[in-house]
Amino acid sequence: MYRVLGNASNPAWRWDPRTQACQPALTVDEVSGRAVVRLMSLVDLLRNADQVLALSGSTAGEDVAVFEYLMAILYSSDHVPTSHEEWRRWVEGQESLSPAADWLAGEPDDRWDLFHPEQPLGQNAELAPFLDGHGVGHAQVVIERAGDYHQFFDKSHLHDPEPMRPDVALRAMLAQHAYGLGGRAMAKADWLGPQLTYQAVGRLGSRIRVIAMGPTLGDTLRLNLVPGRDRQPTFNYSWTDGRRRRRTFRSGKEPRLPDGRADLHSFLGRSILLRPVLVDGRLMVDRVLMAAGELLAPLPPAYLQDAVLTRSGNYEGPLRPSADRAVWQEAHALYAAAADRFKGADLYDRLADLPDRTVNLWAVGLVARKSAAVTWVSDSFPYTSGLQVDLKWAADEGSAMCEYAAKALWSAAATAREAAYPNAKSADRKPQTARFNGSREMWAGAAAPFHALLDSVNANQRPDAGPLEAFGREIRTTTRNALRSRLASLPPGERGLRARFQAETRLKQMLNAEKCPAYLKGSPDDCSTAATGTAGPHRGGW
């Protein structure tokens, strides 16, 4: 049994992430030497940042959101390098982050209480009069569970008989602030104003976020700090923390620019209020009310240090996550950002000035279909200063091979369809071609060899020799196998045999054509079916 707390101002009902364990972190057990995951507080994360291997939350987006929060704390504490030269000394000398931990521990307690009745951490207390009557199950605060609000008018999918732990609610709330999706909120115009119900996409919700990863959390934080201090650091403690110019919801959209990096990384992208309950003596969360938050004006380049800028059709801007293309398929764009030294000072410019320093570039995005989350996508790519041009070349060549192989498979599928169903109706031709198209299997099979290619080049091998030749052999084998797998569904008899022969002949022609990329060129029959490739270290997480 549990009951709603009657007096949230009572010290017994406080929950403070500075001292309460709130984030799973990967550490090394001192006795066994094995990697273990344990919950740590914000203060402990900063004080022991060089002993923490990585954050280890339930999703990649959740880890990014907590990382953003730690960055905001560093900027707010004023413990940041002031120049490019000092940043380099911080990175190479492993500058301690304990001063930021000390600053955080010395902050006023009321600012960091998740359930404070007047200024709850990260939340909007002005929603309190409406929470009991209109709040829904705590699943709403979890992006992956909220679903599309327009499809679930009864909201029953948001309810859960088991209340949520405060640490889980905190991390989910931070992910909402960073990645929250657009659409109509479950709010009414007469509460705080007509603009309360229209949610905007969060700061990171429509682009790929890239983080330079070091061997420890401390290294990662230092690598991604932008030199220079905020004139007056502004940390967004809550909607009602006394900050001026907070959005009112009574008038228009009211976008604003952050007044510094602390403000940027702690931006309140949602109006959220959590309801605390007591379950067997433990503080939990059972209901939540969520509506529109603050709006960001278009950010200048100084606030997009990691952004990979691309151009596709009429769109020009940061690289977006896609349901149709895995993150590794855009690695060439990421390495292009790292190799281009004419953009001005940004993350990649600073990384290039670290002599022989190897990091992983961790790319994370949220794929969404309008106002419904589809999946988190993430991947990591090796980067060593001095090799950025070679890595870009390898990624360009590898991507070109896969793109061409996909076209060859489509052409072979169209040939099979024409031979197997010469009199097919117009409406049937597209699904029939898709039935014989092995592009999806090829892309899936190419991921591990592509990472092996990058790992080989990053190990200082020439990208125009062995690694690219090995990758080409892998892709030819994968392409042949993908087509044969799809052709197995051809009808039996002479017509099926003819379709299979013509499709395989077409694929062979495509892979021998003059326009075929050099390292992919050759008959697939020359490929060894034993080629499998290796993926290297674990991908796609902290």
C-alpha distance (Angstrom), angle and dihedral (degrees) to the residues before:
residue distance angle dihedral
M1 . . .
Y2 3.77 . .
R3 3.77 137.3 .
V4 3.78 135.6 -156.9
L5 3.79 110.7 -100.9
G6 3.75 112.8 -101.7
N7 3.82 98.6 -160.1
A8 3.77 114.4 29.7
S9 3.82 91.4 175.9
N10 3.80 91.0 66.6
P11 3.83 109.6 108.5
A12 3.80 88.2 -128.9
W13 3.80 88.9 67.6
R14 3.81 96.8 51.2
W15 3.78 121.7 118.5
D16 3.79 116.3 -172.1
P17 3.85 119.8 -178.1
R18 3.79 90.1 -157.6
T19 3.79 90.3 72.1
Q20 3.83 103.2 12.7
A21 3.80 117.4 82.8
C22 3.80 103.7 -104.0
Q23 3.83 110.5 152.8
P24 3.82 131.9 53.7
A25 3.81 108.5 -129.6
L26 3.78 132.4 -174.8
T27 3.80 110.2 -124.7
V28 3.80 138.1 159.3
D29 3.79 118.2 -104.5
E30 3.82 107.9 -124.5
V31 3.80 93.7 -144.6
S32 3.81 103.9 42.4
G33 3.81 97.9 24.1
R34 3.80 89.6 -134.2
A35 3.78 125.6 134.2
V36 3.81 111.1 -104.5
V37 3.79 134.9 176.6
R38 3.78 118.3 -128.9
L39 3.79 135.5 166.8
M40 3.81 114.5 -106.6
S41 3.79 135.3 -177.0
L42 3.80 123.1 -120.5
V43 3.80 91.9 -105.5
D44 3.80 91.9 49.9
L45 3.80 91.6 48.2
L46 3.80 91.4 56.6
R47 3.80 96.6 38.7
N48 3.81 92.3 49.2
A49 3.80 97.5 31.5
D50 3.81 93.1 128.2
Q51 3.81 91.6 54.5
V52 3.82 93.8 47.8
L53 3.80 111.1 88.1
A54 3.80 96.3 -163.4
L55 3.79 146.2 -35.2
S56 3.79 111.2 -88.5
G57 3.80 110.5 -166.6
S58 3.78 127.9 152.7
T59 3.83 95.7 -91.3
A60 3.78 137.7 21.6
G61 3.81 90.6 -117.9
E62 3.78 91.9 53.7
D63 3.81 90.7 53.2
V64 3.80 91.2 49.1
A65 3.81 90.5 50.6
V66 3.83 92.4 52.2
F67 3.81 89.7 45.4
E68 3.82 88.8 53.5
Y69 3.82 89.0 51.6
L70 3.80 91.9 51.9
M71 3.80 89.3 49.9
A72 3.81 89.7 51.8
I73 3.82 89.6 52.2
L74 3.81 91.2 51.3
Y75 3.80 92.1 51.6
S76 3.82 91.2 45.1
S77 3.80 91.9 51.1
D78 3.82 89.6 53.7
H79 3.80 88.3 -129.6
V80 3.80 96.6 132.5
P81 3.81 134.2 112.8
T82 3.80 113.6 -92.2
S83 3.80 99.3 -151.3
H84 3.79 141.9 22.5
E85 3.81 90.1 -103.4
E86 3.80 92.0 51.5
W87 3.81 90.7 46.8
R88 3.79 89.2 55.4
R89 3.82 90.9 50.2
W90 3.81 89.2 49.6
V91 3.80 91.6 52.7
E92 3.79 97.3 42.8
G93 3.80 94.9 40.1
Q94 3.84 96.3 41.2
E95 3.79 94.9 -125.0
S96 3.80 110.3 -145.1
L97 3.80 116.8 -108.3
S98 3.81 92.5 -156.7
P99 3.84 93.0 106.7
A100 3.79 88.5 63.1
A101 3.81 89.7 48.1
D102 3.81 89.6 50.8
W103 3.81 91.4 49.8
L104 3.81 90.7 49.7
A105 3.81 93.2 48.2
G106 3.82 89.9 51.5
E107 3.81 95.6 52.2
P108 3.84 118.5 115.0
D109 3.79 109.7 -84.3
D110 3.82 95.0 -131.2
R111 3.80 91.5 62.8
W112 3.81 92.7 60.8
D113 3.81 102.7 43.1
L114 3.80 110.1 117.3
F115 3.81 90.3 -158.2
H116 3.81 101.6 38.6
P117 3.84 107.9 146.5
E118 3.82 94.9 -135.9
Q119 3.82 106.5 27.0
P120 3.81 109.5 16.9
L121 3.79 111.5 -171.8
G122 3.81 111.8 -90.7
Q123 3.81 92.4 -7.3
N124 3.81 144.1 100.5
A125 3.81 112.9 -114.9
E126 3.82 90.0 -170.5
L127 3.81 87.0 78.8
A128 3.83 91.4 62.6
P129 3.86 96.9 98.1
F130 3.81 89.5 57.9
L131 3.80 101.0 40.1
D132 3.82 100.7 87.3
G133 3.80 94.7 44.7
H134 3.78 100.3 38.3
G135 3.81 107.0 20.5
V136 3.78 118.9 115.1
G137 3.77 136.4 -156.7
H138 3.77 118.4 -52.6
A139 3.82 90.8 -110.5
Q140 3.81 88.0 83.4
V141 3.79 91.3 74.3
V142 3.83 91.6 56.4
I143 3.81 108.2 83.4
E144 3.81 93.7 -151.9
R145 3.81 93.0 52.7
A146 3.80 102.8 37.5
G147 3.81 95.1 80.6
D148 3.79 122.7 -171.0
Y149 3.80 109.1 -35.0
H150 3.80 91.0 -150.3
Q151 3.81 91.9 60.4
F152 3.80 99.9 49.8
F153 3.77 109.3 53.9
D154 3.80 93.7 160.6
K155 3.84 90.6 54.8
S156 3.81 90.0 -148.2
H157 3.80 91.3 133.8
L158 3.81 89.4 64.8
H159 3.80 95.6 61.2
D160 3.78 123.0 93.7
P161 3.80 125.8 -177.6
E162 3.81 90.5 -142.5
P163 3.83 115.1 70.1
M164 3.80 118.2 -129.8
R165 3.81 125.8 -108.2
P166 3.83 114.4 -113.7
D167 3.80 93.0 -120.2
V168 3.81 90.9 54.6
A169 3.82 90.4 47.3
L170 3.81 91.4 49.2
R171 3.80 93.7 52.4
A172 3.81 92.3 44.9
M173 3.81 90.1 50.0
L174 3.81 92.1 51.6
A175 3.81 89.6 50.0
Q176 3.81 89.2 52.3
H177 3.80 91.4 52.1
A178 3.81 90.6 52.5
Y179 3.82 103.2 33.2
G180 3.82 106.8 18.5
L181 3.82 112.9 147.1
G182 3.78 128.9 -126.4
G183 3.79 125.9 -106.5
R184 3.77 138.3 85.4
A185 3.79 117.8 -38.8
M186 3.79 124.8 -140.6
A187 3.79 90.2 -102.8
K188 3.80 136.4 110.0
A189 3.78 127.0 -125.7
D190 3.80 93.5 -128.6
W191 3.81 93.2 61.2
L192 3.81 103.7 71.7
G193 3.80 101.6 -21.4
P194 3.82 140.9 -55.5
Q195 3.81 93.8 -81.2
L196 3.81 91.9 60.9
T197 3.78 93.1 84.7
Y198 3.81 99.9 52.9
Q199 3.78 111.4 83.7
A200 3.78 122.4 -159.9
V201 3.80 125.9 -148.7
G202 3.81 111.0 -92.3
R203 3.79 123.7 -107.8
L204 3.82 92.7 -94.7
G205 3.79 98.0 27.0
S206 3.79 96.9 99.5
R207 3.79 103.4 36.8
I208 3.77 145.1 52.7
R209 3.81 112.9 -97.5
V210 3.81 114.0 -149.1
I211 3.80 121.2 -158.5
A212 3.81 124.1 -174.3
M213 3.80 104.6 -130.6
G214 3.78 123.9 -150.1
P215 3.81 128.2 -174.1
T216 3.83 91.8 -89.4
L217 3.79 137.9 29.1
G218 3.80 89.0 -108.8
D219 3.80 91.6 55.3
T220 3.79 90.6 47.5
L221 3.80 93.7 51.1
R222 3.80 92.9 48.3
L223 3.80 93.0 46.9
N224 3.81 92.1 54.9
L225 3.80 99.3 42.9
V226 3.80 113.5 112.4
P227 3.83 110.9 -136.8
G228 3.79 114.8 -114.7
R229 3.78 133.2 63.7
D230 3.78 129.1 -111.5
R231 3.80 112.2 -108.1
Q232 3.79 90.5 -130.3
P233 3.82 109.9 3.7
T234 3.80 112.0 -134.1
F235 3.79 117.9 -160.9
N236 3.80 116.4 -172.2
Y237 3.79 101.4 -132.0
S238 3.80 95.5 167.0
W239 3.78 142.1 -29.7
T240 3.81 89.4 -96.0
D241 3.80 99.9 43.4
G242 3.81 93.2 117.5
R243 3.79 97.1 -99.0
R244 3.76 112.4 151.4
R245 3.81 122.9 -126.8
R246 3.79 93.9 32.2
R247 3.80 111.7 159.8
T248 3.82 115.4 -89.7
F249 3.87 102.7 -166.2
R250 3.81 89.1 -142.0
S251 3.78 97.0 97.6
G252 3.82 134.8 26.5
K253 3.76 131.2 -39.0
E254 3.83 93.7 -70.4
P255 3.81 101.0 -163.2
R256 3.79 118.0 -171.4
L257 3.77 139.7 -171.4
P258 3.81 118.2 -118.3
D259 3.79 113.2 -105.4
G260 3.80 92.1 -138.6
R261 3.77 144.6 -20.6
A262 3.79 95.4 -77.2
D263 3.80 88.0 56.9
L264 3.81 91.9 45.2
H265 3.81 96.2 52.1
S266 3.83 94.9 43.3
F267 3.81 96.2 42.3
L268 3.83 113.9 149.4
G269 3.79 101.6 -129.0
R270 3.82 91.6 171.6
S271 3.79 139.2 39.6
I272 3.79 100.6 -129.6
L273 3.77 133.9 168.9
L274 3.80 123.8 -174.6
R275 3.81 122.7 -158.3
P276 3.82 114.3 -139.1
V277 3.78 122.1 -144.1
L278 3.79 134.9 -178.4
V279 3.82 115.6 -119.9
D280 3.80 115.4 -178.3
G281 3.79 89.4 -31.3
R282 3.81 94.6 -46.4
L283 3.81 126.9 113.5
M284 3.81 112.0 -119.1
V285 3.83 139.6 160.6
D286 3.81 121.0 -117.6
R287 3.81 105.6 165.5
V288 3.77 138.6 28.0
L289 3.78 138.0 -168.9
M290 3.79 117.7 -158.8
A291 3.80 132.8 -179.8
A292 3.79 142.2 150.8
G293 3.79 118.7 -37.9
E294 3.77 137.0 -166.8
L295 3.79 120.3 -43.5
L296 3.78 125.9 -132.0
A297 3.77 121.4 -141.3
P298 3.84 114.6 -135.8
L299 3.79 105.2 -64.9
P300 3.81 121.6 -123.2
P301 3.84 118.9 -125.7
A302 3.81 90.8 -98.4
Y303 3.83 88.0 69.0
L304 3.82 93.8 45.9
Q305 3.80 99.2 62.2
D306 3.81 95.1 147.9
A307 3.79 99.9 35.4
V308 3.80 117.6 129.3
L309 3.80 103.9 -145.4
T310 3.80 116.4 -147.6
R311 3.79 139.6 169.8
S312 3.80 121.8 -139.3
G313 3.80 120.7 164.4
N314 3.79 107.5 -50.4
Y315 3.81 92.6 -16.5
E316 3.77 121.4 97.6
G317 3.78 118.9 170.8
P318 3.81 144.6 72.7
L319 3.79 117.8 -10.7
R320 3.80 111.4 -90.4
P321 3.81 128.3 -145.6
S322 3.79 114.4 -111.7
A323 3.78 135.7 -158.5
D324 3.80 89.8 -149.1
R325 3.79 100.3 47.9
A326 3.79 126.2 49.2
V327 3.79 117.0 -131.4
W328 3.81 92.2 -109.1
Q329 3.80 89.5 60.7
E330 3.81 86.8 67.8
A331 3.81 95.4 47.0
H332 3.79 90.4 109.0
A333 3.82 88.8 62.6
L334 3.80 90.9 49.9
Y335 3.80 92.6 50.8
A336 3.80 89.6 45.4
A337 3.81 87.7 58.8
A338 3.80 89.7 49.9
A339 3.81 93.9 46.6
D340 3.82 96.5 47.1
R341 3.81 105.2 90.2
F342 3.81 95.1 176.4
K343 3.81 100.0 76.0
G344 3.78 95.1 84.2
A345 3.79 129.1 -115.0
D346 3.80 113.2 -19.6
L347 3.80 138.5 130.7
Y348 3.80 93.9 -71.8
D349 3.79 92.9 46.2
R350 3.81 90.3 56.0
L351 3.81 93.8 44.7
A352 3.80 89.6 53.4
D353 3.79 89.7 60.3
L354 3.81 94.1 58.2
P355 3.84 105.6 96.4
D356 3.81 112.3 -122.7
R357 3.81 91.7 -23.6
T358 3.80 114.5 156.9
V359 3.80 119.8 -154.5
N360 3.79 136.2 159.4
L361 3.79 117.9 -117.0
W362 3.81 104.1 -141.1
A363 3.81 112.6 -158.5
V364 3.82 119.5 -164.9
G365 3.79 132.6 178.2
L366 3.80 142.2 161.0
V367 3.78 116.6 -126.1
A368 3.79 110.2 -150.1
R369 3.78 137.6 176.6
K370 3.79 102.7 -143.2
S371 3.83 103.9 -63.9
A372 3.81 97.0 -8.4
A373 3.79 124.8 85.6
V374 3.82 114.5 -127.9
T375 3.80 104.1 -178.9
W376 3.77 145.7 -40.4
V377 3.80 113.8 -107.7
S378 3.79 124.7 -162.4
D379 3.77 141.1 157.8
S380 3.80 138.6 163.4
F381 3.77 131.0 -133.7
P382 3.82 130.5 -164.9
Y383 3.78 118.7 -113.9
T384 3.79 129.9 -177.5
S385 3.79 122.4 178.6
G386 3.77 108.8 -112.7
L387 3.80 92.8 29.7
Q388 3.80 98.2 67.8
V389 3.81 93.1 105.2
D390 3.82 92.3 49.1
L391 3.79 91.2 47.4
K392 3.79 91.1 49.9
W393 3.80 90.1 50.0
A394 3.80 92.3 50.4
A395 3.81 92.3 46.6
D396 3.82 91.2 48.2
E397 3.80 92.7 49.6
G398 3.80 94.2 43.3
S399 3.80 92.4 48.2
A400 3.82 91.6 47.8
M401 3.81 90.7 52.8
C402 3.81 92.5 51.7
E403 3.81 93.4 45.5
Y404 3.79 90.7 51.3
A405 3.80 92.2 45.9
A406 3.81 88.9 53.3
K407 3.80 90.6 52.8
A408 3.81 90.5 48.0
L409 3.80 90.9 51.9
W410 3.79 91.4 49.9
S411 3.80 90.6 50.1
A412 3.81 90.9 49.2
A413 3.82 90.2 48.1
A414 3.80 91.1 51.6
T415 3.81 89.3 50.3
A416 3.81 91.1 51.2
R417 3.78 91.6 49.1
E418 3.81 93.2 50.1
A419 3.81 91.9 50.2
A420 3.81 96.0 43.2
Y421 3.82 97.9 41.3
P422 3.82 108.0 22.5
N423 3.80 93.2 162.9
A424 3.80 98.5 43.8
K425 3.80 119.2 147.1
S426 3.79 117.1 -108.2
A427 3.80 91.7 -112.3
D428 3.82 91.3 54.3
R429 3.79 98.7 49.7
K430 3.80 97.9 78.3
P431 3.85 96.5 50.8
Q432 3.81 90.6 42.5
T433 3.81 91.3 53.0
A434 3.82 90.0 46.9
R435 3.81 88.5 52.8
F436 3.83 90.6 61.6
N437 3.81 97.1 36.2
G438 3.82 111.4 106.8
S439 3.81 95.9 -174.6
R440 3.78 93.5 114.0
E441 3.80 92.3 54.2
M442 3.79 90.3 46.1
W443 3.80 93.0 52.7
A444 3.80 91.0 47.3
G445 3.80 92.0 49.2
A446 3.81 93.1 46.0
A447 3.82 96.3 59.7
A448 3.82 97.3 80.1
P449 3.83 95.6 44.3
F450 3.81 90.0 47.3
H451 3.80 91.3 55.3
A452 3.80 89.6 45.7
L453 3.82 88.3 53.3
L454 3.81 92.1 53.1
D455 3.80 92.1 45.4
S456 3.81 90.3 52.1
V457 3.80 93.1 49.9
N458 3.78 91.5 44.9
A459 3.82 87.4 54.8
N460 3.83 84.5 66.7
Q461 3.79 98.0 -99.2
R462 3.79 117.5 142.9
P463 3.82 110.8 -98.6
D464 3.81 93.2 -145.3
A465 3.81 94.6 60.1
G466 3.81 133.2 46.3
P467 3.82 102.5 -11.1
L468 3.80 95.7 54.2
E469 3.80 92.6 43.0
A470 3.81 90.4 51.5
F471 3.79 90.5 47.9
G472 3.80 91.2 50.6
R473 3.81 91.0 53.0
E474 3.81 90.5 49.6
I475 3.80 92.7 51.3
R476 3.81 93.6 47.2
T477 3.80 90.1 52.2
T478 3.80 92.3 45.5
T479 3.81 91.1 47.6
R480 3.81 93.3 51.0
N481 3.79 92.6 47.0
A482 3.81 92.1 47.4
L483 3.80 91.8 53.7
R484 3.81 94.3 45.9
S485 3.80 90.4 49.5
R486 3.80 90.9 54.1
L487 3.81 94.3 43.8
A488 3.81 89.9 57.9
S489 3.81 87.2 82.7
L490 3.81 92.9 61.9
P491 3.80 115.2 120.1
P492 3.83 115.0 -96.9
G493 3.77 122.7 -106.5
E494 3.78 135.6 47.0
R495 3.80 95.5 -39.5
G496 3.78 92.8 53.7
L497 3.81 92.7 47.1
R498 3.80 90.7 49.5
A499 3.81 91.8 49.6
R500 3.80 91.5 49.2
F501 3.83 92.8 49.0
Q502 3.80 93.4 47.6
A503 3.82 93.4 46.5
E504 3.81 93.2 50.2
T505 3.81 90.2 45.8
R506 3.80 89.9 51.5
L507 3.80 91.4 51.0
K508 3.81 90.7 49.7
Q509 3.81 90.0 50.8
M510 3.79 92.0 50.4
L511 3.81 92.5 50.0
N512 3.81 90.9 49.5
A513 3.80 95.6 44.6
E514 3.79 121.4 118.3
K515 3.80 92.1 -116.7
C516 3.82 93.2 54.2
P517 3.84 111.3 112.2
A518 3.79 109.7 -96.2
Y519 3.81 98.3 -117.0
L520 3.81 92.4 46.4
K521 3.79 96.1 47.5
G522 3.78 117.2 112.6
S523 3.77 140.8 76.4
P524 3.82 113.4 -63.9
D525 3.81 87.3 -137.3
D526 3.78 87.4 70.7
C527 3.81 90.8 61.6
S528 3.76 122.9 101.5
T529 3.79 113.5 -123.1
A530 3.78 88.1 -146.6
A531 3.81 92.9 70.7
T532 3.75 107.9 112.3
G533 3.81 110.0 149.3
T534 3.77 128.1 -149.3
A535 3.75 130.3 -105.3
G536 3.77 99.2 -145.2
P537 3.81 117.9 -145.3
H538 3.79 124.7 -1.0
R539 3.81 112.1 -65.5
G540 3.75 135.9 -150.1
G541 3.84 106.3 30.5
W542 3.80 148.4 60.2
